[in-house]
Amino acid sequence: MPASRRLVFVSHAVGSQDNYATLWLCSRLAAAGYEVWSDLTRLIGGELFWNDIQDAIRNHAAKVVFLASRASVTRDGFLNEVSLAHGTERSAGLPDFMIPCRLDDLEHNDLPAQLHRRNTIDFSEGWQVGLAKLLTKLEKDGVPRKAEGRYDELSTWSKEFLGVERELSRTTEKLYSSWVPLRELPASIRIHRRNPGHSTARQSWNWPVVPFGSQLLLSFAAAHELTDAPGSQPLVLAKDVSLDVFQESGDPALLAKLSKHDISSILVDLVQQAWDRFCEQRGLVPFELASGRKCWYLPLPSSGIERYPFVDMHGKTRKKAVIGRSDKYEVYWHLAVQANVVLGPAPRLGMSLHVIFTSDGKTPLTSPKRMHRLRRGFCKNWWQWQWRDLLLVFLARCARQEPTFSLPLGANPSVQVAGRPTVFEAPVTSPEGVHATPALDEPLEADDLEVDWVDAESDAPADQPGNGGSGDG
C-alpha cells in the first residue's frame, strides 16, 4: 500500500436511514485506528485537507467502502463515487480498492455494474458481523492504521460532533431512577427439614420458600408457620442462620457446594415470591412477558376508572389513573409493573414499566400483533416524566400513602420497601436539554394510529374530587 494512501473512504446514501449505519461504522473503524472519511463525520482524526471528494478518492484513499442499500443505489452521489473509485482502481493498479457492503435486502443483481464481480460483505444480518469481516479484510490488505491513540481522537471528535462540552455546565441536576430501595431485610433465614410427602412447588406453600435437595426447605418463615396443605405434617427447624453469615457462606454444614451466585439466587427468589404474593393480595393480575417474567396490572374496578392520589417529584399532590380507555378502538390500557429484585450494596426493586391492553378491562388481548400495534400507538411519544408519574402513582397505591410498605416473608418477618424511587444528583447538567410541556400529560398519537383520549388526570388536592374523564397518560 503506497504510504500516501491511508484513508478509508466510506460512501453511502446521504440523507437516508443509512446515516445511522455510517456513523456507527466510522466510529468503530476510527476506534480500531483507521483514518476515516465520510461526509457525516468530517472528520475523525483531523484529516481537514481531504475536503475534496475527488482528491480524497484519487490520491489518499487506501480503500473505498460502499454501503450499498436500496436507497444508495438510486443516488447520483453514490453512483458517481462508484465510478470515480472504479477508474482510480484501474489507473493506479489498486487491487480490491472497492469494498461493497450490503446494509439491507438489496439483491446482488441490483448493485452497480462496477461492484458486481466483488465479494460483498453482508451487514444485513448484524452490523457487528459485517464489521468483523471488514476489519479482517482491511488488516489482511495492509491498510495503515495507528495502533494507539485513536480512542482519544474518537472521543474528541464525538464531543465536538455531539456538542457535549459546549452544553454541559457545572450545575447540579436531579436524576430520577426506577430503583425502589429495599430496607430492613430479616436478620436471619431458616433451614427446615421437610418430609418426603411435602410439596416441592413454591406456590403450594403459604409463605415464600425455596426447596433445596431432597430434604431441605429455605424460608424466612418459622417452621410452625409453614404449611403446604391443611393437616400436613409439620416441618422441623434444622438451623437458624444469620443473614450476614448466609450471604457469606450459605452454611456449608447443611448446604454444601453453594456458590455466591446460588446464595444470591435463593434470597432473590424469596423476595421475588413475596412481591408476587403482595401484588396478588392487592388485587393485581399477572401477565407473562415474552421473557417468561411476570408483570402485574390492575384490572378495571367495578366502579370504573379511578384516579389515585400521589405526590409528584416537585412535591405537588395530584391524581392520576393507571388505566385508560379508547372508545374508538374499544380497548382499555393498563399500566403493568415488573419488579426485578437486586440484592447487594444497594438492595432494591428495579421497576420496569409495560402497558397491556384488554377489551373488557380484565382479560389481555390474545393477539400479540394487535397488542404490539396498540402499544406503539399509545406509548410512542410518552415522555420519561409521564412514565415516572405512572410509577409514582403505582407505588403510592402500594404504600397507601405511607413512606414504606411491607412484603411479608412469614407471619412476622418482612422486607420493607420504600414508597418512592431513589433520586440521584449529578454534578453537571445540560442547560439546553429537552423539556416537555406539562400541557401534554396524555399519550400522543403514533403516525399510524389515531387515538381519541380524554384526560384522566386532575391536579386537585387528594381530598377533593377529580375533574372527570376516562383516559390517562
CORSUL-V455344 format. One record per residue. N is the residue number from 1. RES is the residue in three letters. SS is DSSP state (helix for helix, strand for strand, loop for the rest). PHI is phi in degrees with one decimal (NA if undefined). PSI is psi in radians with two decimals (* if undefined). Layout:
n:res:ss:phi:psi
N:RES:SS:PHI:PSI
N:RES:SS:PHI:PSI
This chain:
n:res:ss:phi:psi
1:MET:loop:NA:2.15
2:PRO:loop:-55.0:2.50
3:ALA:loop:-60.8:-0.52
4:SER:loop:-74.5:-0.27
5:ARG:loop:-99.1:1.74
6:ARG:loop:-123.8:-0.16
7:LEU:strand:-89.5:2.38
8:VAL:strand:-101.4:1.89
9:PHE:strand:-92.1:2.19
10:VAL:strand:-109.6:2.06
11:SER:strand:-105.7:2.39
12:HIS:loop:-154.7:3.11
13:ALA:loop:-83.5:1.91
14:VAL:loop:-66.9:2.42
15:GLY:loop:74.6:0.40
16:SER:loop:-121.3:-3.10
17:GLN:loop:-63.6:-0.30
18:ASP:helix:-65.6:-0.25
19:ASN:helix:-56.7:-0.69
20:TYR:helix:-64.1:-0.79
21:ALA:helix:-63.8:-0.66
22:THR:helix:-64.5:-0.84
23:LEU:helix:-60.3:-0.77
24:TRP:helix:-61.4:-0.85
25:LEU:helix:-65.3:-0.77
26:CYS:helix:-61.9:-0.70
27:SER:helix:-66.5:-0.65
28:ARG:helix:-70.0:-0.70
29:LEU:helix:-65.9:-0.70
30:ALA:helix:-65.0:-0.70
31:ALA:helix:-63.6:-0.49
32:ALA:loop:-81.2:-0.04
33:GLY:loop:103.5:0.04
34:TYR:loop:-87.6:2.60
35:GLU:strand:-87.3:2.03
36:VAL:strand:-115.2:2.49
37:TRP:strand:-132.2:2.31
38:SER:loop:-150.8:2.83
39:ASP:loop:-70.8:-0.19
40:LEU:loop:-86.1:-0.79
41:THR:loop:-77.8:-0.78
42:ARG:loop:18.3:1.24
43:LEU:loop:-151.4:2.71
44:ILE:loop:-94.3:2.16
45:GLY:loop:93.0:0.03
46:GLY:loop:82.5:0.49
47:GLU:loop:-79.6:1.11
48:LEU:loop:-70.7:-0.38
49:PHE:loop:-81.3:-0.05
50:TRP:loop:-95.8:0.87
51:ASN:loop:-79.9:-0.35
52:ASP:loop:-96.0:2.07
53:ILE:helix:-62.0:-0.75
54:GLN:helix:-63.1:-0.75
55:ASP:helix:-64.0:-0.69
56:ALA:helix:-61.9:-0.81
57:ILE:helix:-73.6:-0.76
58:ARG:helix:-71.5:-0.62
59:ASN:helix:-119.0:-0.31
60:HIS:helix:-124.4:-0.30
61:ALA:strand:-77.4:2.30
62:ALA:strand:-86.3:-0.63
63:LYS:strand:-144.2:2.62
64:VAL:strand:-117.1:2.01
65:VAL:strand:-95.7:2.10
66:PHE:strand:-103.1:2.02
67:LEU:strand:-86.6:1.62
68:ALA:strand:-85.8:2.32
69:SER:loop:-151.7:3.05
70:ARG:loop:-60.0:-0.53
71:ALA:loop:-77.9:-0.79
72:SER:helix:-66.9:-0.64
73:VAL:helix:-71.9:-0.06
74:THR:helix:-105.3:-0.02
75:ARG:loop:-96.6:2.31
76:ASP:helix:-61.5:-0.72
77:GLY:helix:-59.5:-0.77
78:PHE:helix:-63.5:-0.81
79:LEU:helix:-66.1:-0.61
80:ASN:helix:-65.0:-0.69
81:GLU:helix:-69.1:-0.59
82:VAL:helix:-61.8:-0.82
83:SER:helix:-64.1:-0.76
84:LEU:helix:-63.7:-0.77
85:ALA:helix:-66.4:-0.65
86:HIS:helix:-64.4:-0.74
87:GLY:helix:-65.2:-0.69
88:THR:helix:-65.6:-0.71
89:GLU:helix:-58.7:-0.74
90:ARG:helix:-75.1:-0.76
91:SER:helix:-72.8:-0.60
92:ALA:helix:-93.9:-0.08
93:GLY:loop:63.8:0.88
94:LEU:loop:-107.7:1.80
95:PRO:loop:-67.8:2.49
96:ASP:loop:52.0:0.67
97:PHE:loop:-67.8:-0.56
98:MET:strand:-105.2:2.24
99:ILE:strand:-122.2:1.81
100:PRO:strand:-79.7:2.42
101:CYS:strand:-128.7:2.19
102:ARG:strand:-92.2:2.15
103:LEU:loop:-92.2:-0.50
104:ASP:loop:-136.0:-2.65
105:ASP:loop:-87.9:0.43
106:LEU:loop:-56.5:2.26
107:GLU:loop:-71.2:2.56
108:HIS:helix:-58.9:-0.62
109:ASN:helix:-68.2:-0.29
110:ASP:helix:-89.0:-0.03
111:LEU:loop:-68.3:2.66
112:PRO:loop:-55.6:2.59
113:ALA:helix:-56.6:-0.59
114:GLN:helix:-67.7:-0.27
115:LEU:helix:-105.9:-0.01
116:HIS:loop:-60.7:-0.77
117:ARG:loop:-94.2:0.51
118:ARG:loop:-119.5:2.66
119:ASN:loop:-72.3:2.09
120:THR:loop:-93.3:2.28
121:ILE:strand:-85.3:2.23
122:ASP:strand:-94.2:2.01
123:PHE:loop:-98.6:-0.10
124:SER:loop:-71.1:-0.39
125:GLU:loop:-92.0:0.06
126:GLY:loop:146.6:2.13
127:TRP:helix:-60.5:-0.64
128:GLN:helix:-66.4:-0.55
129:VAL:helix:-67.6:-0.81
130:GLY:helix:-63.3:-0.69
131:LEU:helix:-60.2:-0.76
132:ALA:helix:-59.9:-0.73
133:LYS:helix:-69.4:-0.67
134:LEU:helix:-66.6:-0.76
135:LEU:helix:-60.9:-0.69
136:THR:helix:-61.8:-0.74
137:LYS:helix:-65.5:-0.79
138:LEU:helix:-62.7:-0.72
139:GLU:helix:-68.3:-0.75
140:LYS:helix:-60.9:-0.65
141:ASP:loop:-87.5:0.05
142:GLY:loop:72.4:0.56
143:VAL:loop:-68.0:2.20
144:PRO:loop:-62.7:2.53
145:ARG:loop:-154.2:2.78
146:LYS:loop:-87.1:2.29
147:ALA:loop:-75.0:-0.48
148:GLU:loop:-136.4:2.84
149:GLY:loop:89.3:-0.19
150:ARG:helix:-71.6:-0.52
151:TYR:helix:-61.9:-0.71
152:ASP:helix:-64.3:-0.75
153:GLU:helix:-65.4:-0.70
154:LEU:helix:-64.2:-0.72
155:SER:helix:-62.6:-0.75
156:THR:helix:-62.7:-0.80
157:TRP:helix:-61.8:-0.75
158:SER:helix:-61.5:-0.77
159:LYS:helix:-62.8:-0.71
160:GLU:helix:-70.5:-0.76
161:PHE:helix:-64.8:-0.70
162:LEU:helix:-91.0:-0.11
163:GLY:loop:67.3:0.54
164:VAL:helix:-63.8:-0.94
165:GLU:helix:-68.9:-0.49
166:ARG:helix:-69.1:-0.55
167:GLU:helix:-95.9:-0.29
168:LEU:strand:-82.1:2.44
169:SER:strand:-132.7:2.71
170:ARG:loop:-81.7:1.13
171:THR:loop:-127.6:2.33
172:THR:loop:-67.2:2.58
173:GLU:strand:-140.9:2.41
174:LYS:strand:-80.1:2.41
175:LEU:strand:-118.2:2.08
176:TYR:strand:-94.4:2.14
177:SER:loop:-102.4:3.05
178:SER:loop:-107.5:0.35
179:TRP:strand:-87.3:2.15
180:VAL:strand:-109.2:1.97
181:PRO:strand:-63.5:2.49
182:LEU:strand:-98.2:2.33
183:ARG:strand:-129.8:2.66
184:GLU:loop:55.7:1.01
185:LEU:loop:-65.3:2.66
186:PRO:loop:-56.0:2.66
187:ALA:loop:-75.0:-0.39
188:SER:strand:-147.1:2.83
189:ILE:strand:-122.8:2.57
190:ARG:strand:-108.2:2.42
191:ILE:strand:-109.3:2.04
192:HIS:strand:-110.3:2.65
193:ARG:strand:-97.3:2.26
194:ARG:loop:-110.8:2.78
195:ASN:loop:-85.3:2.73
196:PRO:loop:-57.1:-0.47
197:GLY:loop:-79.6:-0.18
198:HIS:loop:-71.5:2.60
199:SER:loop:-72.0:2.56
200:THR:loop:-100.2:0.01
201:ALA:loop:-85.5:2.19
202:ARG:helix:-58.8:-0.70
203:GLN:helix:-70.4:-0.20
204:SER:helix:-78.1:-0.33
205:TRP:loop:-91.9:2.69
206:ASN:loop:-81.7:-0.19
207:TRP:loop:-136.1:2.79
208:PRO:loop:-58.0:2.29
209:VAL:loop:-140.8:2.75
210:VAL:strand:-131.3:1.90
211:PRO:strand:-64.7:2.50
212:PHE:strand:-136.7:2.14
213:GLY:loop:64.1:-2.70
214:SER:loop:-95.9:-0.18
215:GLN:loop:-130.9:-0.25
216:LEU:strand:-106.3:2.72
217:LEU:strand:-142.4:2.19
218:LEU:strand:-103.1:2.40
219:SER:strand:-163.9:2.76
220:PHE:loop:-84.1:-0.27
221:ALA:loop:-78.6:2.64
222:ALA:loop:-73.1:2.81
223:ALA:helix:-61.2:-0.73
224:HIS:helix:-72.3:-0.23
225:GLU:helix:-86.4:-0.36
226:LEU:loop:-92.4:2.38
227:THR:loop:-152.5:2.55
228:ASP:loop:-108.3:-0.10
229:ALA:loop:-169.6:2.62
230:PRO:loop:-58.1:2.28
231:GLY:loop:78.7:0.13
232:SER:loop:-71.1:2.79
233:GLN:loop:-65.7:2.48
234:PRO:loop:-70.9:2.70
235:LEU:loop:-81.9:2.86
236:VAL:strand:-120.9:2.20
237:LEU:strand:-68.9:2.12
238:ALA:strand:-88.6:-0.68
239:LYS:strand:-167.1:2.51
240:ASP:strand:-106.9:2.02
241:VAL:strand:-113.0:2.30
242:SER:strand:-56.2:2.41
243:LEU:helix:-60.8:-0.67
244:ASP:helix:-62.5:-0.75
245:VAL:helix:-66.0:-0.74
246:PHE:helix:-63.8:-0.73
247:GLN:helix:-66.0:-0.45
248:GLU:helix:-83.0:-0.76
249:SER:helix:-130.9:-0.35
250:GLY:loop:77.0:0.06
251:ASP:loop:65.4:1.40
252:PRO:loop:-59.4:-0.39
253:ALA:loop:-61.6:-0.64
254:LEU:loop:-109.9:-0.53
255:LEU:loop:-116.6:1.33
256:ALA:loop:-71.2:2.62
257:LYS:loop:62.9:0.61
258:LEU:loop:-91.8:2.19
259:SER:loop:-84.4:2.95
260:LYS:helix:-58.5:-0.67
261:HIS:helix:-63.9:-0.72
262:ASP:helix:-62.3:-0.76
263:ILE:helix:-62.3:-0.81
264:SER:helix:-62.1:-0.71
265:SER:helix:-63.2:-0.66
266:ILE:helix:-63.6:-0.82
267:LEU:helix:-65.9:-0.73
268:VAL:helix:-62.0:-0.73
269:ASP:helix:-57.8:-0.79
270:LEU:helix:-64.3:-0.78
271:VAL:helix:-69.1:-0.65
272:GLN:helix:-63.7:-0.70
273:GLN:helix:-61.9:-0.72
274:ALA:helix:-62.0:-0.69
275:TRP:helix:-63.3:-0.81
276:ASP:helix:-61.9:-0.73
277:ARG:helix:-65.5:-0.69
278:PHE:helix:-60.7:-0.82
279:CYS:helix:-61.2:-0.74
280:GLU:helix:-63.5:-0.73
281:GLN:helix:-66.8:-0.46
282:ARG:loop:-87.3:0.17
283:GLY:loop:84.4:0.22
284:LEU:strand:-84.0:2.76
285:VAL:strand:-117.8:2.37
286:PRO:strand:-79.3:2.57
287:PHE:strand:-133.5:2.19
288:GLU:strand:-85.9:2.18
289:LEU:loop:-81.3:2.98
290:ALA:loop:-60.6:-0.49
291:SER:loop:-74.9:-0.17
292:GLY:loop:93.6:-0.19
293:ARG:loop:-79.4:2.80
294:LYS:strand:-99.9:2.47
295:CYS:strand:-122.0:2.78
296:TRP:strand:-122.2:2.38
297:TYR:strand:-132.8:2.77
298:LEU:strand:-92.0:2.17
299:PRO:loop:-73.1:2.84
300:LEU:loop:-64.4:2.11
301:PRO:loop:-65.7:2.76
302:SER:loop:-62.6:-0.45
303:SER:loop:-81.4:-0.07
304:GLY:loop:97.3:-3.04
305:ILE:loop:-63.5:2.27
306:GLU:loop:-118.7:2.57
307:ARG:loop:-105.5:2.31
308:TYR:strand:-105.5:2.49
309:PRO:strand:-74.1:2.51
310:PHE:strand:-154.6:2.85
311:VAL:strand:-107.9:2.10
312:ASP:loop:-76.1:-3.14
313:MET:loop:-69.2:-0.19
314:HIS:loop:-100.0:0.13
315:GLY:loop:83.3:0.17
316:LYS:loop:-93.0:2.32
317:THR:strand:-83.1:2.21
318:ARG:strand:-138.4:3.07
319:LYS:strand:-126.8:2.53
320:LYS:strand:-156.0:2.60
321:ALA:loop:-99.7:2.71
322:VAL:loop:-110.5:0.22
323:ILE:strand:-134.7:2.49
324:GLY:strand:-137.9:2.94
325:ARG:strand:-135.0:2.36
326:SER:strand:-114.4:1.90
327:ASP:loop:-67.9:-0.55
328:LYS:loop:-63.4:-0.76
329:TYR:loop:-99.9:0.03
330:GLU:loop:55.5:0.81
331:VAL:strand:-136.9:2.71
332:TYR:strand:-104.2:2.53
333:TRP:strand:-108.3:2.57
334:HIS:strand:-131.8:2.29
335:LEU:strand:-67.3:2.28
336:ALA:strand:-123.1:2.31
337:VAL:strand:-116.4:2.25
338:GLN:strand:-108.3:2.19
339:ALA:strand:-108.4:2.15
340:ASN:strand:-106.9:2.03
341:VAL:strand:-76.3:2.25
342:VAL:strand:-127.4:2.16
343:LEU:loop:-114.0:2.63
344:GLY:loop:148.4:-2.56
345:PRO:loop:-59.6:-0.53
346:ALA:loop:-129.3:1.37
347:PRO:loop:-59.3:2.36
348:ARG:strand:-163.0:2.89
349:LEU:strand:-103.7:2.06
350:GLY:strand:-86.4:1.93
351:MET:strand:-88.9:2.20
352:SER:strand:-113.3:2.26
353:LEU:strand:-101.9:2.42
354:HIS:strand:-133.2:2.95
355:VAL:strand:-130.7:2.27
356:ILE:strand:-121.0:2.86
357:PHE:strand:-126.6:2.48
358:THR:strand:-131.3:2.72
359:SER:loop:-93.1:-0.44
360:ASP:loop:-114.3:0.09
361:GLY:loop:85.8:0.02
362:LYS:loop:-136.1:-0.81
363:THR:loop:-98.6:2.14
364:PRO:strand:-61.0:2.58
365:LEU:loop:-58.7:2.50
366:THR:loop:-86.1:-0.26
367:SER:loop:-93.1:1.91
368:PRO:helix:-59.8:-0.60
369:LYS:helix:-65.2:-0.77
370:ARG:helix:-68.4:-0.68
371:MET:helix:-59.8:-0.75
372:HIS:helix:-65.9:-0.75
373:ARG:helix:-65.4:-0.73
374:LEU:helix:-64.7:-0.70
375:ARG:helix:-62.7:-0.72
376:ARG:helix:-61.2:-0.75
377:GLY:helix:-70.7:-0.69
378:PHE:helix:-80.8:-0.51
379:CYS:helix:-115.6:-0.03
380:LYS:loop:-56.5:-0.72
381:ASN:loop:-113.1:0.42
382:TRP:loop:-71.1:2.35
383:TRP:loop:-81.3:2.80
384:GLN:helix:-59.0:-0.68
385:TRP:helix:-69.6:-0.40
386:GLN:helix:-68.4:-0.77
387:TRP:helix:-62.4:-0.71
388:ARG:helix:-61.8:-0.74
389:ASP:helix:-62.7:-0.69
390:LEU:helix:-62.6:-0.70
391:LEU:helix:-64.4:-0.72
392:LEU:helix:-63.2:-0.69
393:VAL:helix:-62.6:-0.81
394:PHE:helix:-59.9:-0.80
395:LEU:helix:-67.0:-0.66
396:ALA:helix:-62.1:-0.67
397:ARG:helix:-67.9:-0.68
398:CYS:helix:-63.1:-0.76
399:ALA:helix:-86.1:-0.17
400:ARG:loop:52.8:0.82
401:GLN:loop:69.6:0.18
402:GLU:loop:-92.8:2.82
403:PRO:loop:-65.6:-0.52
404:THR:strand:-140.0:2.92
405:PHE:strand:-141.1:2.82
406:SER:strand:-108.2:2.46
407:LEU:strand:-106.3:1.79
408:PRO:strand:-63.7:2.32
409:LEU:loop:-111.1:-0.06
410:GLY:loop:-177.5:-2.95
411:ALA:loop:-63.8:-0.58
412:ASN:loop:-118.0:-0.87
413:PRO:loop:-66.0:2.50
414:SER:strand:-154.4:2.95
415:VAL:strand:-116.9:2.32
416:GLN:strand:-87.6:2.39
417:VAL:strand:-119.0:2.32
418:ALA:strand:-66.1:2.56
419:GLY:loop:-84.1:-0.02
420:ARG:loop:-142.1:2.66
421:PRO:loop:-72.1:2.85
422:THR:loop:-71.0:2.44
423:VAL:strand:-116.2:2.20
424:PHE:strand:-102.1:2.90
425:GLU:strand:-127.0:2.14
426:ALA:strand:-94.7:2.52
427:PRO:loop:-78.9:-0.15
428:VAL:loop:-129.4:2.82
429:THR:strand:-147.5:2.88
430:SER:strand:-109.8:1.89
431:PRO:loop:-67.2:-0.30
432:GLU:loop:-107.2:0.48
433:GLY:loop:-66.4:2.89
434:VAL:loop:-82.3:2.27
435:HIS:loop:-123.9:2.20
436:ALA:loop:-79.9:2.58
437:THR:loop:-82.6:2.35
438:PRO:loop:-59.9:-0.28
439:ALA:loop:-67.9:-0.34
440:LEU:loop:-96.9:1.02
441:ASP:loop:-95.4:0.67
442:GLU:loop:-146.8:2.82
443:PRO:loop:-60.6:2.50
444:LEU:loop:-93.4:2.73
445:GLU:loop:-76.6:2.59
446:ALA:strand:-80.3:2.90
447:ASP:loop:-61.6:-0.55
448:ASP:loop:-110.2:0.29
449:LEU:strand:-149.7:2.00
450:GLU:loop:-94.4:2.34
451:VAL:loop:-128.8:2.29
452:ASP:loop:-95.5:1.87
453:TRP:loop:-104.0:2.51
454:VAL:loop:-116.6:2.23
455:ASP:loop:-63.8:2.34
456:ALA:loop:-116.0:0.36
457:GLU:loop:-106.2:2.55
458:SER:strand:-131.6:2.38
459:ASP:loop:-90.6:0.19
460:ALA:loop:-67.7:2.64
461:PRO:loop:-55.8:2.72
462:ALA:loop:-61.6:-0.44
463:ASP:loop:-92.6:0.15
464:GLN:loop:-115.1:2.68
465:PRO:loop:-65.9:2.68
466:GLY:loop:-78.5:-3.04
467:ASN:loop:-95.7:0.09
468:GLY:loop:89.2:3.00
469:GLY:loop:122.5:2.95
470:SER:loop:-139.1:0.21
471:GLY:loop:-142.6:2.86
472:ASP:loop:-154.3:2.83
473:GLY:loop:-108.5:*
